[in-house]
Amino acid sequence: MKDQSWKNKSSLSQHSLQCAERRNRHENKKKEDKKNKYIGLGLIAIFIFILITMSISYLTPPTPQEIQRGKELIAWHAAKQYVISSLNCPSTADFYSDRTVIDKGDGLFEAYGKVNAQNLFGATLTKRFKITILNGLDDKWFLIDVSFY
């Protein structure tokens, strides 16, 4: 009889340990779930903050200086196309980053710059240029004058 009671006590203590382990796992899982919930909420808050910040920056109208820089940049790209079409070997054109674009008003722009390009003999030459272009209706660009020096 004693041996059986000892076995019962041993199985009860093992059962108690298993219950305690299950309870600890359950509590740890609840803590982990709570932690993951807060991390998820934090990520959502960060996403909403970024979304609001971006939408505010898009809703802010551009300044006159930004508008002017945009016009000059568009004029520069149009001018480059006319310069490229004036070269003997247009595929070899390599423009210097140093450039000047002047808005003369009424859609008229002057652009100054330098370009490296090959001539008909394959020699690469550096050419300075001055180009005058006109921004017409529907943002079509017209060549007024181009000169290399």
N, C-alpha and C positions, 0 to 999 in steps of 0.2 A: 504494500500500500504506500509506504513511504516513497518508493521509487516512482510510483505513478504521480504522486503529488509534486514531487520534484520536477517531473516532466511537464506537468501542468503549469507550474510556476515558471519554468524555463520558456514554455511556449507563450505564456502570458507576457513575459518580459520582452520576448522577440516581437510579439504582436504590438506591444506598446512602443517599441523602438521603430517599427515600421510605420505606425501611425504618426509618430513624431516626425519621422523623415518625410512622410507625405505632407504633413502640415507645413513643414519648413519649405518644401518645394512649392507648395501652393502659395505661401506667403511671398517667397522669392519671385514667383511668376507674377503675382499681383504687383509687386514693386517694379519689376521689369516692364510690365504692361503700362504702368503709370508713367515710368520714365520715357518709354517710347511715345506715349501720348503727348507728353510735354515737348519732346523733340519734334514730333510732327506738327504740333501747334506753332512752335517756334519757326519752323521752315515755312509754314503757310504765312505767318506774319511777315517774314523777310520777303517772301514772294510778293505779297500785297504791297509792301513798302516800295519795292523796286518798280512794280507796275504803276503805282501812283506817281512816283518820281519821274518815270519815263513819260507818262501821259502829260504831266505838267510841263515838261520841257518841250514836248511837241505842240502844246497849246500856246506856248509863249511865241508871239510873233517875232520874226527876225528883225534885228536892228537895221537901220539904214546902211551901216557899214557892212553888215553881213550880206545884205542885198547887193550892194555895190561890188563886194568881193565875188559874189556868185556871178554877176554879169561879166566881170572881167575874166573870170575863169572860163566861162562859156565862150567869150570872145577869143581867148587864147587858144582854145581847142579848135575853133573855126579857123583862126589864122594859121595854125599848124597844118591844117588840111590843105589850105591854099598854097602854103610854102612847099609842102610835100609834092603837090601836083606841079610845081614850077621847077622841080629838080630833075636832072638827067637820070639819076638812079634813085628814085623815091624810096625803094625798099631799104636803102642803106642809111636813111635819115636818122640822126641821133641828136636830139635837141638838148641844149644846155639848160640847166634849171634856172639860171640867171636870166630873167626876162622882165620886161616892163610892158604894161598894158595901160593905155590912157583912154578914158571915156571922154570923148569930145562933145558929147551931147547929141540929142536927136538920133540915137542909135548908131552913131559913128564912133569907131574905135581905131586907135593906132596901137600897134604892137611892135616891140623891138626885141630882138633876140639873136642867138647864134645857133647854127646847126652844123654838124659834121655830116658830110655826105660824099660819096664817091663821084668822080667825074666820069666821062666816057672812057677814059684810059685806065680806070680802076684805082686812081690815086685818091686818097681821102683828103678832102679840103674842108677848112672851116670857113663858113660864110656868115657874115652878119647880115641881118635883114631888117627892113622896115616895111610893115604892111598896114594898109588902111582898108578896113572892111566896114560894111554897113549892115546892121540888123534890121531887116525889113519886116513885113507882115508875116504872121505865122512863124516867127523865129527863123526865117530863111536868111542866110548870110550871103552878101554880095561882095565880090572883090572890087575895090576901087583902084588900088595901086599896090604893087609889090616891087621892092627894089632890093638888090643885093649889093653889098659893098665890102 
